[in-house]
Amino acid sequence: MGAYAYLAPQSVQEALSVLDDHLKRGERAQILSGGTDLLVQMRSVDKTPRLILDIKQLAEANRLEVTDQSIYIGAAVPSALMTENVDLQALLPGLMEAADLIGSTQIQGRATICGNLCNASPAGDSIPAMIAAGAQCEIASESGTRLLAVEDFVVGVGKNALLPGEFVLGLTIPRPAARQKDAYLRFIPRTEMDIAVAGCGVSVSVDAAGQCTAARVAIGAVAPTPRLVPEAAAALVGTTLDEAALAAAGAACTAASSPITDKRGTVEYRRKVIAVLCRRAVAIAKQRAIGA
Ligand SMILES: Cc1cc2nc3c(=O)[nH]c(=O)nc-3n(C[C@H](O)[C@H](O)[C@H](O)COP(=O)(O)OP(=O)(O)OC[C@H]3O[C@@H](n4cnc5c(N)ncnc54)[C@H](O)[C@@H]3O)c2cc1C
C-alpha cells in the first residue's frame, strides 16, 4: 500500500469539515466504511496517497431504525447486524437476502450496503434490491443533507453521483405496506463468493383478491449501472401475477438490459438469464405478499 493518513471523526460536522479542508487544499480524502472493497482496491488498483476517513464512529451512520412510516439504515451498519434484525427480515426479505449473498460471514461482519452502493459496481448485489424497495440515500455535505433515489445514484461503472465534499449518511426506505413484499435473485457460476452474471430485485403489492396494485423491478450486472425497469413493473400491475405477466416482465428486463460479454457470460446468455431471474423473483415476492 502507499502512504495514507487515517482519521475517525466523532461527529458528522467534523467529518464534513475534514472533507472540506482537504477539498480546498486539493488533497484527496476517501470514506472508509466496512473496507471490504476499499482495502482490496488500496492494495491493487488505487495506491495513491490520501486521507482515509472512517465513518464508523458516527452515531448517525450507525442508526438502524424501523418506524411505522419508514426504515433507516445508517451507512456504517454492517450487513450482519442488519440481516439479524427481525423487523427487517419480515419487512424487506429481498433486501436482506441480497445483503446475505455478499461475500462470506466474515465479509458481512464488516461490509455495508451503503458501501456496496457507493462502490458503484454494475454487479453490486444489494443495489437492485434497494431500488426495488424504493430506497433513497441521505447525502451529507457542508451545505446540509439531500435525498437521492438509489436508481439515480450510480452514474457509471465505479462512478456515483456524490459531489466533492459529500458522503452518504444512510438509506431511508418507505415501510412496506401490508401485502407488499420484495425478493432478490442473482445468478453466479459458482455456488457462492462470486460476482453476479445477472441480478434482479423486485417488490410487489397485491390486494385482497391477489391482483398486483404496484410493483418495482430493478436489474443488475446486465448494464453499466443497475437499472429500474418501469416497463417490467407496468407489465405486472393490474394482473394476478400470472405466467403471462411474469413472462412480459421478464421480456421487459431483457429489453432494458445492455450487457457485456466477459468470462462469466455472453451478452445473449445474460439477456436470457435476466428474464428468468425476473420471473422467479416476482413469483417469490408474490407468494410472500399473498402470505403477508
Ligand atoms: C471476498 C469478497 C467477496 C465479495 N462478494 C461480493 C458479492 O457477492 N456481491 C457484492 O455485491 N459485493 C461483494 N464484495 C464486495 C464488497 O464486500 C461489497 O461491495 C460491500 O458491500 C462493500 O461495503 P463496505 O462497507 O465494505 O465498503 P467500503 O470498502 O468501505 O467502501 C467501498 C467504496 O465506497 C466508498 N464509500 C463507502 N461508504 C461510503 C459512504 N457512506 N459515503 C461515500 N462513499 C462511501 C468508499 O470510499 C469506497 O470507494 C465482496 C468483497 C470481497 C472482499
The ligand as an SDF file (V2000), in Angstrom:
LIG
                    3D

 53 58  0  0  0  0  0  0  0  0999 V2000
  -14.2680  -11.8820   -0.6280 C   0  0  0  0  0  0  0  0  0  0  0  0
  -15.2350  -10.8160   -1.0930 C   0  0  0  0  0  0  0  0  0  0  0  0
  -16.4590  -11.2120   -1.5830 C   0  0  0  0  0  0  0  0  0  0  0  0
  -17.3720  -10.2600   -2.0310 C   0  0  0  0  0  0  0  0  0  0  0  0
  -18.5880  -10.6690   -2.5270 N   0  0  0  0  0  0  0  0  0  0  0  0
  -19.4610   -9.7550   -3.0030 C   0  0  0  0  0  0  0  0  0  0  0  0
  -20.7010  -10.1840   -3.5400 C   0  0  0  0  0  0  0  0  0  0  0  0
  -21.0420  -11.3700   -3.5920 O   0  0  0  0  0  0  0  0  0  0  0  0
  -21.5630   -9.2280   -4.0170 N   0  0  0  0  0  0  0  0  0  0  0  0
  -21.2370   -7.8950   -3.9790 C   0  0  0  0  0  0  0  0  0  0  0  0
  -22.0470   -7.0740   -4.4190 O   0  0  0  0  0  0  0  0  0  0  0  0
  -20.0620   -7.4700   -3.4560 N   0  0  0  0  0  0  0  0  0  0  0  0
  -19.1570   -8.3550   -2.9780 C   0  0  0  0  0  0  0  0  0  0  0  0
  -17.9650   -7.9430   -2.4520 N   0  0  0  0  0  0  0  0  0  0  0  0
  -17.6350   -6.5080   -2.4470 C   0  0  0  0  0  0  0  0  0  0  0  0
  -17.8810   -5.7900   -1.0850 C   0  0  0  0  0  0  0  0  0  0  0  0
  -17.8210   -6.6640    0.0010 O   0  0  0  0  0  0  0  0  0  0  0  0
  -19.2440   -5.0690   -1.0870 C   0  0  0  0  0  0  0  0  0  0  0  0
  -19.3270   -4.1770   -2.1620 O   0  0  0  0  0  0  0  0  0  0  0  0
  -19.5040   -4.3350    0.2470 C   0  0  0  0  0  0  0  0  0  0  0  0
  -20.8880   -4.1460    0.4090 O   0  0  0  0  0  0  0  0  0  0  0  0
  -18.7870   -3.0020    0.3480 C   0  0  0  0  0  0  0  0  0  0  0  0
  -19.1460   -2.3700    1.5670 O   0  0  0  0  0  0  0  0  0  0  0  0
  -18.0470   -1.7320    2.5410 P   0  0  0  0  0  0  0  0  0  0  0  0
  -18.7830   -1.1440    3.6840 O   0  0  0  0  0  0  0  0  0  0  0  0
  -17.0000   -2.7330    2.8800 O   0  0  0  0  0  0  0  0  0  0  0  0
  -17.4480   -0.5980    1.5930 O   0  0  0  0  0  0  0  0  0  0  0  0
  -16.0100    0.0980    1.6220 P   0  0  0  0  0  0  0  0  0  0  0  0
  -14.9850   -0.8580    1.1260 O   0  0  0  0  0  0  0  0  0  0  0  0
  -15.7580    0.7480    2.9310 O   0  0  0  0  0  0  0  0  0  0  0  0
  -16.2670    1.2370    0.5410 O   0  0  0  0  0  0  0  0  0  0  0  0
  -16.4960    0.9450   -0.8140 C   0  0  0  0  0  0  0  0  0  0  0  0
  -16.4210    2.2390   -1.6250 C   0  0  0  0  0  0  0  0  0  0  0  0
  -17.4970    3.1020   -1.2850 O   0  0  0  0  0  0  0  0  0  0  0  0
  -16.9940    4.3090   -0.6810 C   0  0  0  0  0  0  0  0  0  0  0  0
  -17.8760    4.5540    0.4600 N   0  0  0  0  0  0  0  0  0  0  0  0
  -18.1890    3.6630    1.4290 C   0  0  0  0  0  0  0  0  0  0  0  0
  -19.1040    4.1800    2.2570 N   0  0  0  0  0  0  0  0  0  0  0  0
  -19.3490    5.4260    1.8040 C   0  0  0  0  0  0  0  0  0  0  0  0
  -20.2190    6.4590    2.2490 C   0  0  0  0  0  0  0  0  0  0  0  0
  -21.0110    6.2940    3.3150 N   0  0  0  0  0  0  0  0  0  0  0  0
  -20.2460    7.6310    1.5570 N   0  0  0  0  0  0  0  0  0  0  0  0
  -19.4500    7.7830    0.4670 C   0  0  0  0  0  0  0  0  0  0  0  0
  -18.6130    6.8450   -0.0110 N   0  0  0  0  0  0  0  0  0  0  0  0
  -18.5660    5.6700    0.6580 C   0  0  0  0  0  0  0  0  0  0  0  0
  -15.5600    4.0350   -0.3130 C   0  0  0  0  0  0  0  0  0  0  0  0
  -14.7740    5.2160   -0.3220 O   0  0  0  0  0  0  0  0  0  0  0  0
  -15.1560    3.0500   -1.3800 C   0  0  0  0  0  0  0  0  0  0  0  0
  -14.8490    3.7430   -2.5640 O   0  0  0  0  0  0  0  0  0  0  0  0
  -17.0280   -8.8790   -1.9890 C   0  0  0  0  0  0  0  0  0  0  0  0
  -15.7910   -8.4820   -1.4740 C   0  0  0  0  0  0  0  0  0  0  0  0
  -14.8920   -9.4330   -1.0340 C   0  0  0  0  0  0  0  0  0  0  0  0
  -13.5680   -8.9760   -0.4780 C   0  0  0  0  0  0  0  0  0  0  0  0
  1  2  1  0
  2  3  1  0
  2 52  2  0
  3  4  2  0
  4  5  1  0
  4 50  1  0
  5  6  2  0
  6  7  1  0
  6 13  1  0
  7  8  2  0
  7  9  1  0
  9 10  1  0
 10 11  2  0
 10 12  1  0
 12 13  2  0
 13 14  1  0
 14 15  1  0
 14 50  1  0
 15 16  1  0
 16 17  1  0
 16 18  1  0
 18 19  1  0
 18 20  1  0
 20 21  1  0
 20 22  1  0
 22 23  1  0
 23 24  1  0
 24 25  2  0
 24 26  1  0
 24 27  1  0
 27 28  1  0
 28 29  2  0
 28 30  1  0
 28 31  1  0
 31 32  1  0
 32 33  1  0
 33 34  1  0
 33 48  1  0
 34 35  1  0
 35 36  1  0
 35 46  1  0
 36 37  1  0
 36 45  1  0
 37 38  2  0
 38 39  1  0
 39 40  1  0
 39 45  2  0
 40 41  1  0
 40 42  2  0
 42 43  1  0
 43 44  2  0
 44 45  1  0
 46 47  1  0
 46 48  1  0
 48 49  1  0
 50 51  2  0
 51 52  1  0
 52 53  1  0
M  END
$$$$
